[in-house]
Amino acid sequence: MKPYFFAPLILQKLIWPPTRFILWFFGHLEVRGLENLKEIKGNAIFAANHASEIDPFLVPASLPFWSRFSPLFYTTREKEFYNTNGWRRHLFGGMFINAWGGYGVKVGLNDYKKSLETHCDIIQSKGSFCVYPEGRRSPDGTIQPAKGGVAYLAECGNTPIVPVAFSGTFRTPFVGFFLRRRHIVVHFGKPIYQEELKRYVPRGEHLDPHVYKLEAEYVMGKVKMMID
């Protein structure tokens, strides 16, 4: 296990019990589809819709405490993106997100290899990822167009993608949440392997980067089908 696995492993294990209890008690957390993960032999990429700031905690809290996919790593925006985002810069742009397993994607390069260099190293070291292919929180709760990074990352590690659907998280006010007015559902779908993606999006002699976006859209289509 490489050194950068230890901090997120320890932190995610420490946070798991209180997070699981809070989500279960206040959010009526319901987890579906864990049986779909049994066939996966190695690591995985969990690709989920993104509608709330609590989303980064949902997948690790929904997996078993001793899950073999722990710790989970994340693709995040670069630190500079959060500099003007008030309190969010301390949570998502500070040391916490790095300790949690978040690594910034280098944006604006138009080159998946350069943008996801660190992430590819992690996934080739058998780390598992939680990714939000939309690239940002949905402004209206519907699934937004997907970015191709998740498909490139899956190809980089020959890693299956597990579609994950979050329901009941959009516009989750603290008052409503702690008054137990929410019913949060985390639904794990069947893993999508490289063979399935290549059947859906045939590749020519020369790979067009746009293929990764089409593959990501295919994954998010699976997510959409599971949302209540």
Secondary structure, 3 states (H helix, E strand, C coil): CCHHHHHHHHHHHHHHHHHHHHHHHHHCCEEECHHHHCCCCCCCEEEECCCCCCHHHHHHHHCCCCCCCCCEEEEECCHHHHCCCCCHHHHCCCHHHHHHCEEECCCCCCCHHHHCHHHHHHHHCCCEEEECCCCCCCCCCCCCCCCCHHHHHHHHHCCCEEEEEEECCCCCCHHHHHCCCCCCEEEECCCECHHHHHHHCCCCCCCCCHHHHHHHHHHHHHHHHHCC
